[in-house]
Amino acid sequence: QVHLVESGGGLVQPGGSLRLSCVVSGRPFSAAVMGWFRQAPGKEREFVAAIAATEEIIFETKYAESVKGRFTISRENAKNTLYLQMNSLTPEDTAVYFCAVKFRITEDQSSPELYDYWGQGTQVTVSS
């Protein structure tokens, strides 16, 4: 069993920054890929970013086009923690943000159905 707990969400003004954290317990870094997704009200859950968790994975990081250049995904193995640094936030980034882990090695990193375990989510609101 894998347990994920997100934190770091909140209210921020447009142009501001936030850093989300996700502490993973259980079988943390035997996962193949760790990712961030988000879901805005009335919309489907969408991919934000993913990071390889093992050397078997060719890619290191992947990002959705909408966040590329603004968001950075990283991980700290010693703390079993995944991060998402979010800069230059806009109201369109408002959503509940979820971290997730995937054990299967697939070419697709962005489909939510491929991920095996999820956190409960943390709200990010970008508003003036």
Salt bridges, closest charged atoms under 4 A:
GLU46 OE2 - ARG38 NE 2.56
GLU65 OE2 - LYS68 NZ 2.72
ASP93 OD1 - ARG38 NH1 2.87
ASP93 OD2 - ARG70 NH1 2.75
ASP116 OD1 - ARG104 NH2 3.25
